[in-house]
Amino acid sequence: MTDGRDAAAGATAVGNWAKAGRHAGLAGAAIGVVAAGAAAGVAMERMTVGRGMRRRARVALDAVGPYGTLRGAPGTAVAEDGTPLYYEIDETGDTAPRPRTSKGTAASGAERAAARQAAEVRRRLAGPRRRSPAPTVVFCHGYCLNQDSWHFQRAALRGAVRTVHWDQRSHGRSGRSRPPADGGAPVTIDLLGRDLKAVLDAAAPEGPLVLVGHSMGGMTVMALADQYPEFVAERVAGVALIGTSAGRLSEVAFGLPSFGVKAFHRLAPGLLKVLGAQSDVVERGRRATADLFAGIIKRYSFGTPQDVDPGVARFAERLIEATPIDVVAEFYPAFATHDKAAALVAYDTVASLVLAGERDLITPADHSEAIAELLPATRLLKVDGAGHLVMLERPELVTEELVTLIERAASGGRKGRPARA
């Protein structure tokens, strides 16, 4: 009976989407069929686990999971259109977090590993710096995430180096953009680059910088270079581009069959626009089909979801669930026109890292290879078996690579072409 209720809930939600989808023509039909099939698959796959039990498991993970609980000194920058951009600063010498959950129970294996790594990171970054002052490390998160997606890296670096973590407009604790329907400008990657400049001016007005960007955050870092090359030449000592792309996103297959890729790219913007206009209905549908979305999120977030700590997997779900559908719709068109390959030359003379999950379905690893070809001094690393949220799936490896990058940046930049893997 429970599985029947799951299937019925999924069918009801799909029906609601279909009503909205009628206004998007074939888009609604095509994606509605995919959603209905996925809902049925989830019901069959979980026949032995009741919906109530799954709901209780999610609540339990939400209650004790330590992920996303780190906080720093808050601040707000103001974007050119008046949107408040929230950031937090962790200063050198801040107390590193203890490996405990929010209820004081024993920490997970992932959290204990992060604590062990943090001690080593503090030792390494406290060593002598030969040529330049310590940089401020600025973390830029991706689409449908927020600054907490860097939880493990933040925990490891806390107290060892000054870091800035910020929420992109309409994400996390930052303010919402004024939508075009209310007189606001459309969201573009260039606009996000100018947002980053506003955050840097407010949170790190002097000294060298290491910029770290994941997915849309990496595109934001590229847009900064495109519009402010002199600033980059003067201030940026290092850059990490993780699971991101310099363009050609309209060619990404997302793991779909070849015959469906062109249709998806053609139809998805229209459907998202319609769904965004009926956000109340869609959000109720998302809540009703939480199990369906959990499966989809795991597929597109992790390369080996069966090996990911359940608390980490649930954390990723929470991050994505927190992004309203109208924000998803508002940002999506910006990716089709994103092309910042030419801007990468601004980072050619600084220490750099290009890192990608080898099983990334959203920004495939060959997009990182293309970036690395334009940055001859970079270290390119493709992580075997990892997906799009590689910083959560393989946190120790990503942190280790970032620490090495910070060391290179602090010691004066590049020294020939680093090894590739």
RODO-2510 file (C-alpha; in nm, 4 decimals, decimal comma):
residues 421
     n   res          X          Y          Z
     1     m     0,0000     0,0000     0,0000
     2     t     0,2836     0,2369     0,0798
     3     d     0,4340     0,1905    -0,2657
     4     g     0,0948     0,2593    -0,4171
     5     r     0,0777     0,5879    -0,2280
     6     d     0,4284     0,6750    -0,3531
     7     a     0,3274     0,6103    -0,7104
     8     a     0,0030     0,8042    -0,6626
     9     a     0,1887     1,0998    -0,5150
    10     g     0,4278     1,0963    -0,8067
    11     a     0,1406     1,0746    -1,0543
    12     t    -0,0392     1,3662    -0,8859
    13     a     0,2726     1,5825    -0,9021
    14     v     0,3377     1,4874    -1,2627
    15     g    -0,0250     1,5728    -1,3380
    16     n     0,0229     1,9171    -1,1858
    17     w     0,3343     1,9698    -1,3953
    18     a     0,1518     1,8498    -1,7026
    19     k    -0,1150     2,1196    -1,6532
    20     a     0,1600     2,3792    -1,6504
    21     g     0,3378     2,1982    -1,9300
    22     r     0,0412     2,2360    -2,1682
    23     h     0,1492     2,5940    -2,2114
    24     a     0,4989     2,4771    -2,3061
    25     g     0,3719     2,2374    -2,5722
    26     l     0,5919     1,9400    -2,6446
    27     a     0,8271     2,0318    -2,3602
    28     g     0,5627     1,9509    -2,1011
    29     a     0,4769     1,6216    -2,2659
    30     a     0,8367     1,5107    -2,3120
    31     i     0,9566     1,5916    -1,9613
    32     g     0,6274     1,4742    -1,8108
    33     v     0,6820     1,1287    -1,9615
    34     v     1,0357     1,1183    -1,8199
    35     a     0,9108     1,2251    -1,4749
    36     a     0,6293     0,9695    -1,4768
    37     g     0,8676     0,6910    -1,5722
    38     a     1,1115     0,7942    -1,3029
    39     a     0,8344     0,8011    -1,0416
    40     a     0,7289     0,4495    -1,1334
    41     g     1,0898     0,3346    -1,1216
    42     v     1,1389     0,4757    -0,7741
    43     a     0,8246     0,3023    -0,6482
    44     m     0,9381    -0,0346    -0,7856
    45     e     1,2948     0,0066    -0,6681
    46     r     1,1880     0,0752    -0,3083
    47     m     0,9076    -0,1748    -0,2685
    48     t     1,0575    -0,3089     0,0523
    49     v     1,1049     0,0307     0,2207
    50     g     0,8017     0,2273     0,3347
    51     r     0,7603     0,5941     0,2545
    52     g     0,7236     0,6777     0,6221
    53     m     1,0509     0,5030     0,7016
    54     r     1,2293     0,6966     0,4273
    55     r     1,0823     1,0219     0,5557
    56     r     1,1971     0,9438     0,9099
    57     a     1,5452     0,8631     0,7793
    58     r     1,5638     1,2023     0,6079
    59     v     1,4508     1,3794     0,9242
    60     a     1,7095     1,1911     1,1299
    61     l     1,9894     1,2822     0,8902
    62     d     1,8780     1,6450     0,8879
    63     a     1,8763     1,6540     1,2683
    64     v     2,2248     1,5173     1,3369
    65     g     2,4217     1,5950     1,0210
    66     p     2,6998     1,8487     1,0856
    67     y     2,7311     1,9447     0,7212
    68     g     2,6669     2,3083     0,6393
    69     t     2,6814     2,4232     1,0014
    70     l     3,0051     2,6231     0,9813
    71     r     2,9582     2,9980     1,0089
    72     g     3,1948     3,2947     0,9908
    73     a     3,1871     3,6697     1,0379
    74     p     2,8948     3,7895     0,8206
    75     g     2,8942     4,0723     0,5730
    76     t     2,6930     4,2043     0,2818
    77     a     2,8080     4,3464    -0,0495
    78     v     2,5678     4,5305    -0,2783
    79     a     2,5418     4,4352    -0,6447
    80     e     2,5063     4,6964    -0,9188
    81     d     2,1276     4,6495    -0,9222
    82     g     2,0991     4,6745    -0,5443
    83     t     2,0784     4,2988    -0,4751
    84     p     2,2390     4,2215    -0,1350
    85     l     2,5121     3,9579    -0,1636
    86     y     2,5770     3,7717     0,1616
    87     y     2,9276     3,6563     0,2512
    88     e     3,1153     3,5183     0,5511
    89     i     3,4822     3,5481     0,6425
    90     d     3,6919     3,2957     0,8326
    91     e     4,0054     3,4705     0,9562
    92     t     4,3460     3,3150     1,0097
    93     g     4,3576     3,1871     1,3647
    94     d     3,9851     3,1132     1,3904
    95     t     3,9177     2,7989     1,5906
    96     a     3,8902     2,4898     1,3764
    97     p     3,5636     2,2952     1,4157
    98     r     3,5506     1,9881     1,6339
    99     p     3,4460     1,6596     1,4706
   100     r     3,1069     1,6389     1,6420
   101     t     2,7539     1,6494     1,5115
   102     s     2,5036     1,9136     1,6135
   103     k     2,3642     1,6871     1,8855
   104     g     2,7009     1,5915     2,0284
   105     t     2,6955     1,2342     1,9008
   106     a     2,9974     1,0715     1,7427
   107     a     3,1086     1,2301     1,4159
   108     s     3,0852     1,0450     1,0861
   109     g     3,3894     0,8938     0,9188
   110     a     3,3903     1,1780     0,6676
   111     e     3,3900     1,4369     0,9444
   112     r     3,6673     1,2652     1,1399
   113     a     3,8782     1,2463     0,8250
   114     a     3,8218     1,6176     0,7657
   115     a     3,9357     1,6965     1,1206
   116     r     4,2548     1,4923     1,0766
   117     q     4,3251     1,6672     0,7488
   118     a     4,2616     2,0096     0,9050
   119     a     4,5506     1,9618     1,1472
   120     e     4,7862     1,8785     0,8614
   121     v     4,6598     2,1732     0,6559
   122     r     4,7284     2,4169     0,9414
   123     r     5,0802     2,2799     0,9772
   124     r     5,1542     2,3167     0,6057
   125     l     5,0071     2,6623     0,5575
   126     a     5,1708     2,7968     0,8748
   127     g     5,5164     2,7392     0,7220
   128     p     5,7335     3,0192     0,5817
   129     r     5,6113     3,1929     0,2675
   130     r     5,8983     3,2919     0,0450
   131     r     5,7788     3,5619    -0,1928
   132     s     5,4377     3,7051    -0,1098
   133     p     5,1882     3,7527     0,1764
   134     a     4,9299     3,4862     0,2462
   135     p     4,6382     3,5012     0,0035
   136     t     4,2703     3,5253     0,0834
   137     v     4,0910     3,2236    -0,0626
   138     v     3,7477     3,3041    -0,2087
   139     f     3,4998     3,0230    -0,2713
   140     c     3,2296     3,0555    -0,5411
   141     h     2,9548     2,7916    -0,5401
   142     g     2,7545     2,6448    -0,8250
   143     y     2,3995     2,6529    -0,9618
   144     c     2,1290     2,5479    -0,7125
   145     l     2,3814     2,5311    -0,4270
   146     n     2,5117     2,7793    -0,1704
   147     q     2,8332     2,8553     0,0162
   148     d     2,7849     2,5512     0,2427
   149     s     2,8648     2,3201    -0,0497
   150     w     3,2316     2,3837     0,0425
   151     h     3,1770     2,2433     0,3940
   152     f     3,4720     2,0018     0,3993
   153     q     3,7194     2,2417     0,2418
   154     r     3,6081     2,5176     0,4785
   155     a     3,6516     2,2894     0,7786
   156     a     4,0021     2,1906     0,6714
   157     l     4,1200     2,5454     0,5929
   158     r     3,9550     2,7118     0,8923
   159     g     4,2132     2,9031     1,0917
   160     a     4,4974     2,8194     0,8537
   161     v     4,4243     3,0815     0,5901
   162     r     4,1785     3,3680     0,5450
   163     t     3,8752     3,2519     0,3454
   164     v     3,5657     3,4190     0,2033
   165     h     3,2478     3,2214     0,1327
   166     w     2,9582     3,3928    -0,0439
   167     d     2,6133     3,3086    -0,1779
   168     q     2,5398     3,3908    -0,5397
   169     r     2,2390     3,6168    -0,5964
   170     s     1,9054     3,4439    -0,5326
   171     h     2,0882     3,1541    -0,3622
   172     g     2,1446     3,0851     0,0063
   173     r     2,1270     3,3945     0,2256
   174     s     2,1774     3,6458    -0,0557
   175     g     1,8878     3,8555    -0,1771
   176     r     1,6689     3,7657    -0,4701
   177     s     1,7227     3,9331    -0,8034
   178     r     1,4347     4,1419    -0,9248
   179     p     1,2876     3,9300    -1,2067
   180     p     1,2567     4,0745    -1,5590
   181     a     0,8771     4,0705    -1,5205
   182     d     0,9207     4,3288    -1,2420
   183     g     1,1703     4,5408    -1,4324
   184     g     1,4893     4,3564    -1,3417
   185     a     1,7614     4,2573    -1,5858
   186     p     1,7990     3,8916    -1,6935
   187     v     2,0622     3,6910    -1,5083
   188     t     2,3804     3,6463    -1,7124
   189     i     2,7191     3,4984    -1,6333
   190     d     2,8673     3,8451    -1,6876
   191     l     2,6360     3,9802    -1,4176
   192     l     2,7613     3,7104    -1,1790
   193     g     3,1191     3,8154    -1,2560
   194     r     3,0332     4,1705    -1,1544
   195     d     2,8687     4,0352    -0,8394
   196     l     3,1950     3,8608    -0,7531
   197     k     3,3844     4,1874    -0,8016
   198     a     3,1466     4,3585    -0,5566
   199     v     3,2081     4,0837    -0,2993
   200     l     3,5857     4,1065    -0,3442
   201     d     3,5786     4,4843    -0,3037
   202     a     3,3853     4,4468     0,0219
   203     a     3,5390     4,1344     0,1757
   204     a     3,8956     4,1322     0,0390
   205     p     3,9849     4,4854    -0,0707
   206     e     4,3615     4,4270    -0,0613
   207     g     4,6204     4,1536    -0,0832
   208     p     4,6591     3,8504    -0,3099
   209     l     4,3638     3,6261    -0,3897
   210     v     4,3090     3,2623    -0,4724
   211     l     3,9740     3,2195    -0,6486
   212     v     3,7985     2,8816    -0,6257
   213     g     3,4920     2,8202    -0,8418
   214     h     3,2742     2,5123    -0,8847
   215     s     3,0414     2,4773    -1,1860
   216     m     2,8562     2,8107    -1,2195
   217     g     3,1049     2,9484    -0,9667
   218     g     3,3877     2,8659    -1,2051
   219     m     3,2015     3,0471    -1,4821
   220     t     3,1668     3,3436    -1,2462
   221     v     3,5446     3,3435    -1,1946
   222     m     3,5926     3,3415    -1,5735
   223     a     3,3471     3,6303    -1,6131
   224     l     3,5463     3,8309    -1,3585
   225     a     3,8589     3,7871    -1,5718
   226     d     3,6707     3,8769    -1,8885
   227     q     3,5513     4,2097    -1,7476
   228     y     3,8338     4,3001    -1,5081
   229     p     4,1602     4,1678    -1,6570
   230     e     4,3660     4,4428    -1,4919
   231     f     4,2222     4,3528    -1,1513
   232     v     4,3075     3,9874    -1,2088
   233     a     4,6629     4,0743    -1,3151
   234     e     4,7129     4,2857    -1,0032
   235     r     4,5409     4,0771    -0,7366
   236     v     4,4892     3,7123    -0,8333
   237     a     4,7706     3,4741    -0,7367
   238     g     4,5879     3,1469    -0,7970
   239     v     4,2702     3,0021    -0,9441
   240     a     4,0912     2,6667    -0,9145
   241     l     3,8233     2,5745    -1,1681
   242     i     3,6339     2,2678    -1,0467
   243     g     3,3684     2,0797    -1,2429
   244     t     3,3073     2,3741    -1,4723
   245     s     3,3008     2,4783    -1,8373
   246     a     3,4169     2,7669    -2,0561
   247     g     3,1299     2,7154    -2,3030
   248     r     2,9525     2,4710    -2,5359
   249     l     2,7039     2,3783    -2,2639
   250     s     2,4297     2,3441    -2,5252
   251     e     2,6107     2,0289    -2,6405
   252     v     2,6071     1,8504    -2,3028
   253     a     2,4123     1,5230    -2,3180
   254     f     2,3382     1,4906    -1,9409
   255     g     2,3558     1,1131    -1,9823
   256     l     2,0490     1,1141    -2,2087
   257     p     2,0147     0,9082    -2,5265
   258     s     2,1457     1,0924    -2,8331
   259     f     1,7990     1,1298    -2,9861
   260     g     1,6751     1,3185    -2,6779
   261     v     1,9609     1,5649    -2,6262
   262     k     1,8627     1,8243    -2,8872
   263     a     1,4991     1,8079    -2,7811
   264     f     1,5935     1,8610    -2,4174
   265     h     1,8061     2,1681    -2,4890
   266     r     1,5368     2,3114    -2,7138
   267     l     1,2420     2,2506    -2,4847
   268     a     1,3746     2,2755    -2,1280
   269     p     1,3959     2,6584    -2,1088
   270     g     1,0306     2,6981    -2,2090
   271     l     0,9078     2,4412    -1,9609
   272     l     1,1181     2,5830    -1,6783
   273     k     0,9781     2,9279    -1,7506
   274     v     0,6227     2,7939    -1,7227
   275     l     0,7015     2,5973    -1,4059
   276     g     0,8735     2,9004    -1,2547
   277     a     0,5571     3,1029    -1,3108
   278     q     0,3601     2,8430    -1,1107
   279     s     0,6147     2,7925    -0,8352
   280     d     0,3623     2,7170    -0,5591
   281     v     0,2235     2,4192    -0,7487
   282     v     0,5672     2,2935    -0,8442
   283     e     0,7090     2,3236    -0,4915
   284     r     0,4203     2,1157    -0,3566
   285     g     0,4974     1,8576    -0,6225
   286     r     0,8641     1,8519    -0,5276
   287     r     0,7751     1,7850    -0,1645
   288     a     0,5303     1,5122    -0,2594
   289     t     0,7919     1,3323    -0,4697
   290     a     1,0959     1,3756    -0,2458
   291     d     1,2114     1,0194    -0,3078
   292     l     1,1987     1,0672    -0,6832
   293     f     1,4095     1,3809    -0,6598
   294     a     1,6533     1,2171    -0,4189
   295     g     1,7285     0,9539    -0,6819
   296     i     1,7714     1,2128    -0,9561
   297     i     1,9945     1,4309    -0,7382
   298     k     2,2206     1,1383    -0,6512
   299     r     2,2525     1,0391    -1,0177
   300     y     2,3569     1,3859    -1,1257
   301     s     2,5631     1,4754    -0,8182
   302     f     2,7807     1,1710    -0,7565
   303     g     2,9698     0,9310    -0,9790
   304     t     2,9451     0,6455    -0,7278
   305     p     2,6368     0,7296    -0,5179
   306     q     2,6404     0,3912    -0,3451
   307     d     2,9729     0,4822    -0,1825
   308     v     2,8723     0,8276    -0,0558
   309     d     2,8068     0,8796     0,3163
   310     p     2,4236     0,8955     0,3540
   311     g     2,4574     1,2160     0,5540
   312     v     2,6564     1,3765     0,2726
   313     a     2,4052     1,2594     0,0128
   314     r     2,1191     1,4029     0,2158
   315     f     2,3134     1,7278     0,2578
   316     a     2,3402     1,7589    -0,1212
   317     e     1,9644     1,7032    -0,1489
   318     r     1,8966     1,9790     0,1042
   319     l     2,1171     2,2260    -0,0811
   320     i     1,9392     2,1644    -0,4101
   321     e     1,5902     2,1433    -0,2587
   322     a     1,6444     2,4878    -0,1052
   323     t     1,6664     2,6513    -0,4483
   324     p     1,3147     2,7587    -0,5564
   325     i     1,1979     2,6516    -0,9007
   326     d     1,1613     3,0115    -1,0174
   327     v     1,5306     3,0702    -0,9392
   328     v     1,6180     2,7519    -1,1291
   329     a     1,4203     2,8868    -1,4253
   330     e     1,5662     3,2369    -1,3997
   331     f     1,9291     3,1222    -1,4151
   332     y     1,9029     2,8382    -1,6665
   333     p     1,9049     3,0467    -1,9900
   334     a     2,2379     3,2070    -1,8925
   335     f     2,4249     2,8832    -1,9555
   336     a     2,3257     2,8572    -2,3216
   337     t     2,5153     3,1756    -2,4085
   338     h     2,8102     3,1260    -2,1726
   339     d     3,1402     3,1425    -2,3629
   340     k     3,4470     3,2530    -2,1713
   341     a     3,7266     3,0572    -2,3398
   342     a     3,8983     3,3773    -2,4534
   343     a     3,8926     3,5183    -2,1003
   344     l     4,1044     3,2351    -1,9615
   345     v     4,4220     3,3990    -2,0875
   346     a     4,3989     3,6304    -1,7839
   347     y     4,4808     3,3305    -1,5602
   348     d     4,7673     3,2005    -1,7724
   349     t     5,0358     3,3529    -1,5498
   350     v     4,9054     3,2442    -1,2081
   351     a     4,9082     2,9152    -1,0201
   352     s     4,6061     2,7194    -1,1380
   353     l     4,4172     2,3954    -1,0888
   354     v     4,1547     2,2435    -1,3179
   355     l     3,9750     1,9509    -1,1538
   356     a     3,6811     1,7424    -1,2729
   357     g     3,4914     1,4292    -1,1798
   358     e     3,5499     1,1701    -1,4486
   359     r     3,1781     1,0737    -1,4360
   360     d     3,0399     1,4288    -1,4263
   361     l     2,7177     1,4363    -1,6327
   362     i     2,6544     1,8111    -1,5968
   363     t     2,9912     1,9635    -1,6873
   364     p     3,1722     1,6650    -1,8409
   365     a     3,5429     1,6158    -1,7878
   366     d     3,6237     1,6984    -2,1494
   367     h     3,5132     2,0566    -2,0761
   368     s     3,7831     2,0726    -1,8091
   369     e     4,0333     1,9304    -2,0548
   370     a     3,9432     2,2113    -2,2952
   371     i     4,0038     2,4691    -2,0198
   372     a     4,3398     2,3130    -1,9328
   373     e     4,4539     2,3373    -2,2943
   374     l     4,4094     2,7144    -2,2658
   375     l     4,6042     2,7298    -1,9373
   376     p     4,9423     2,5725    -2,0143
   377     a     5,0705     2,6173    -1,6574
   378     t     4,7736     2,4476    -1,4921
   379     r     4,7449     2,1176    -1,3094
   380     l     4,4678     1,9097    -1,4631
   381     l     4,3180     1,6330    -1,2517
   382     k     4,0296     1,4060    -1,3534
   383     v     3,9035     1,2180    -1,0483
   384     d     3,8199     0,8563    -1,1262
   385     g     3,4623     0,7586    -1,0444
   386     a     3,3588     1,1040    -0,9198
   387     g     3,0614     1,3096    -1,0341
   388     h     2,9627     1,6757    -1,0401
   389     l     2,9770     1,7408    -0,6634
   390     v     3,3330     1,6151    -0,6443
   391     m     3,4166     1,8421    -0,3471
   392     l     3,1558     1,6505    -0,1424
   393     e     3,2185     1,3084    -0,2959
   394     r     3,6002     1,3185    -0,2669
   395     p     3,6546     1,5950    -0,0106
   396     e     4,0006     1,4971     0,1103
   397     l     4,1411     1,4809    -0,2415
   398     v     3,9899     1,8170    -0,3414
   399     t     4,1155     1,9792    -0,0202
   400     e     4,4651     1,8402    -0,0740
   401     e     4,4739     1,9825    -0,4260
   402     l     4,3541     2,3220    -0,3025
   403     v     4,6164     2,3330    -0,0271
   404     t     4,8880     2,2602    -0,2827
   405     l     4,7492     2,5379    -0,5027
   406     i     4,7489     2,7835    -0,2099
   407     e     5,1096     2,6904    -0,1338
   408     r     5,2051     2,7561    -0,4971
   409     a     5,0215     3,0885    -0,4969
   410     a     5,1791     3,1952    -0,1668
   411     s     5,5284     3,1084    -0,2878
   412     g     5,5064     3,3204    -0,5987
   413     g     5,3006     3,1388    -0,8596
   414     r     5,3827     2,8870    -1,1270
   415     k     5,7012     2,6872    -1,1760
   416     g     5,6514     2,5232    -1,5107
   417     r     5,3635     2,2981    -1,6058
   418     p     5,2477     2,0793    -1,3140
   419     a     5,1905     1,7088    -1,3578
   420     r     4,8538     1,6007    -1,4978
   421     a     4,6400     1,3085    -1,3893
***
